[in-house]
């Protein structure tokens, strides 16, 4: 006779039940890991792009030979991703090959510009853009395909010395409160007519100045469930900073 309680002791199908319970948790962990890996990768790319843009900008932006972007040369083997300056226009190599004997890439097409056996895409016009606009364009070329360049914001502040970075403007603590209050005498280092908790001057500075570049980007979280726990309106703000000292250049725009 069949034991009336044997059905409760049977283990048939227990593995399936356990998997059904654990699978959603494991999938959430896997997807979350992938999401955070993408964020870390994007942060690393933005960091490298910001450093590259800062290195270029510290020379003062010479439109004839932009720092970090060599002039086009004839009969040269170029690889994908290489950027060159040809007559004030900057191009990025989209198809590896050998450049022509003369001329180089021309035009403003975003793809398919032929030059010998190499192909190029127009990136920036350094001869007409302002210095800040060119920096934005330069940075955008280093993150293309991964981020939307129009969503990248760049903030810059210049200082006279490295010691001034993120430091408040000097003031006299008349009331002994340990912090600045309206009415305390202060030195208007950045010349904006008010006391600031950071004495930096907004902008790219001049020859010999210290400049802090900060690039920010709202990275989208793709998994709806993950969005409920992290980010703001479905995005996570990633940022990168680079500090350089401007060279004693003579050309600045």
C-alpha positions, 0 to 999 in steps of 0.5 A: 500500500502506498504510504500516504505521506510519501508524496511529501518525501519525494524529491522529483522536480526539486532541482527545477523548483530551486532553479525557478527560485534562484534564476531571477536573482542570478540573472539580476546579478549578471545583468547588474555586473554587465551594467557596471562593467559598461559604466567602468569602461565608459569612465575609463574612455572618458578619462583618457579622452579628457586627458588627451584633450587637455594635452592638446589644449595646453599648447594654446591651440595653434590651428596650423599644427594642432598639438597631438594631431600631426600634419598629414604627410604623403606616402604614409601608412595610416591606421584606423583611428589616427587623426591628422591635420590637413590645411586646418581641417582635422580628419580621422582615419576610418580605413587603413591604407597608404596616403596619396603622393599629394593633396591629402583628404579634403571636404567635410564628409563624415565618411568615405573620403579617399586619400590613396588607399586610406579612407577618412572622415572629417572631424573638426575645422581647426582653422575657424573654430574657437579654442573651446569648440575645438577642444569639445570636438577633439574630445568627441572624436575620442569617444565616438561610437560609445557616447553621444558627443552632444551630451558631453559637457566640459567645464574648465577653471584656470589657476595661477598655481597648483596650490590654488586648485579647489581652494577658497579666495583668501578672506579675513574672518572678522567674527572668528566663525571659521567660515566666510560670511558676507562683509568679511574682507576678501581678495577677489582672485578671479575678479568676478566681484564676489567671494568664491569657495573656489578661486579658479577662473572659468575658462582656458586660462593663458600662457603658464596658467594651471587649468583643470578640465572636467568632462561629464556625461549622463551614462544611460542604464539600459536595464529597467529593473536596475534603473529602479535602484541606481542612477537618476532618471535612468542615467548615472553621471560619470566624469573625468578630470585632468590638470595641465599647465599651459605652455608659454604659447603665443597663439591663443583663440 
